Amino acid sequence: MTVLIAVLCVILGAISVIFPGPIWYLSYGWRYRDMDPSRAALMTQRVGGILLSLIGFIMIAV
């Protein structure tokens, strides 16, 4: 079960790194009308994806 959660973390983290705009829209963008994410919001989304992927890799390794 832990391996499944770890793989899910890695996959979701990678998607967040590769496609930060759509992930931002699914998370926060639907709340605002006619608004695009800022560079800071996209960078935060990418950093969060990297951290989530690292947590998944650590869970797999341990």
Residue frames relative to the residue before (quaternion, step in Angstrom):
aa qw qx qy qz dx dy dz
M 1.0000 0.0000 0.0000 0.0000 0.00 0.00 0.00
T 0.6466 0.5219 -0.3206 0.4547 3.57 1.01 -0.82
V 0.6358 0.5267 -0.3324 0.4558 3.58 1.02 -0.77
L 0.6282 0.5354 -0.3315 0.4569 3.58 1.02 -0.74
I 0.6579 0.4882 -0.3011 0.4881 3.58 0.96 -0.85
A 0.6403 0.5283 -0.3220 0.4552 3.59 1.00 -0.80
V 0.6626 0.4890 -0.3034 0.4794 3.58 0.92 -0.86
L 0.6259 0.5281 -0.3284 0.4707 3.58 1.04 -0.75
C 0.6349 0.5212 -0.3223 0.4706 3.60 1.02 -0.79
V 0.6602 0.5015 -0.3107 0.4649 3.58 0.91 -0.86
I 0.6734 0.4973 -0.3006 0.4570 3.59 0.88 -0.89
L 0.6896 0.4677 -0.2867 0.4728 3.60 0.85 -0.92
G 0.6292 0.5280 -0.3293 0.4658 3.57 1.07 -0.70
A 0.6590 0.5018 -0.3076 0.4684 3.56 0.97 -0.83
I 0.6353 0.5126 -0.3308 0.4735 3.59 0.99 -0.75
S 0.6552 0.5151 -0.3079 0.4590 3.57 1.00 -0.80
V 0.6508 0.4950 -0.3158 0.4814 3.60 1.08 -0.65
I 0.7164 0.4617 -0.2577 0.4553 3.58 0.88 -0.93
F 0.8071 0.1537 -0.0479 0.5681 3.59 0.95 -0.89
P 0.0020 0.8492 -0.5280 -0.0079 3.64 0.48 1.07
G 0.6049 0.5881 -0.3575 0.4005 3.61 1.07 -0.64
P 0.7118 0.4282 -0.2770 0.4829 3.61 0.70 -0.95
I 0.6280 0.5205 -0.3442 0.4649 3.60 1.04 -0.67
W 0.6237 0.5196 -0.3377 0.4764 3.59 1.03 -0.76
Y 0.6522 0.5149 -0.3222 0.4535 3.57 0.93 -0.85
L 0.6722 0.4884 -0.3046 0.4656 3.60 0.94 -0.83
S 0.6960 0.4717 -0.2728 0.4677 3.58 1.08 -0.69
Y 0.8480 0.0957 0.0176 0.5210 3.56 0.73 -1.11
G 0.6169 0.6282 -0.3427 0.3277 3.58 0.97 -0.80
W 0.6120 0.5673 -0.3586 0.4185 3.57 1.07 -0.61
R 0.6070 0.5751 -0.3506 0.4218 3.60 1.23 -0.35
Y 0.7506 0.3634 -0.1778 0.5225 3.56 1.18 -0.60
R 0.3609 -0.7280 0.5445 0.2080 3.55 -1.10 0.71
D 0.8644 0.0077 -0.0373 0.5013 3.58 -0.99 0.95
M 0.5072 0.6330 -0.4313 0.3950 3.59 0.83 0.95
D 0.2346 -0.7500 0.6040 0.1329 3.53 -1.05 0.84
P 0.5487 -0.6143 0.4384 0.3598 3.59 -1.12 0.55
S 0.4518 -0.6657 0.5193 0.2882 3.56 -1.10 0.66
R 0.6649 -0.4820 0.3729 0.4319 3.56 -1.28 0.19
A 0.6329 0.5364 -0.3272 0.4523 3.56 1.04 -0.78
A 0.6516 0.5087 -0.3175 0.4647 3.59 0.98 -0.80
L 0.6608 0.4914 -0.3089 0.4759 3.59 0.98 -0.79
M 0.6490 0.5056 -0.3233 0.4676 3.59 1.00 -0.79
T 0.6351 0.5181 -0.3263 0.4710 3.58 1.01 -0.77
Q 0.6295 0.5269 -0.3282 0.4673 3.58 1.03 -0.75
R 0.6643 0.4994 -0.3018 0.4670 3.58 0.97 -0.85
V 0.6542 0.5036 -0.3170 0.4667 3.59 0.91 -0.87
G 0.6388 0.5192 -0.3204 0.4686 3.57 1.00 -0.76
G 0.6452 0.5128 -0.3149 0.4707 3.58 1.05 -0.73
I 0.6302 0.5214 -0.3289 0.4720 3.56 1.04 -0.78
L 0.6696 0.4935 -0.3011 0.4663 3.58 0.91 -0.91
L 0.6447 0.5138 -0.3242 0.4640 3.59 0.97 -0.78
S 0.6497 0.5026 -0.3149 0.4756 3.59 1.00 -0.78
L 0.6424 0.5173 -0.3235 0.4638 3.59 0.99 -0.79
I 0.6312 0.5170 -0.3310 0.4741 3.58 0.98 -0.78
G 0.6496 0.5135 -0.3162 0.4631 3.60 0.99 -0.79
F 0.6628 0.4918 -0.3101 0.4718 3.58 0.95 -0.83
I 0.6374 0.5130 -0.3313 0.4699 3.59 1.01 -0.73
M 0.6420 0.5159 -0.3247 0.4650 3.58 1.00 -0.77
I 0.6435 0.5094 -0.3258 0.4694 3.58 1.03 -0.71
A 0.6850 0.5127 -0.2812 0.4345 3.56 0.96 -0.94
V 0.7266 0.4330 -0.2451 0.4738 3.58 1.02 -0.75
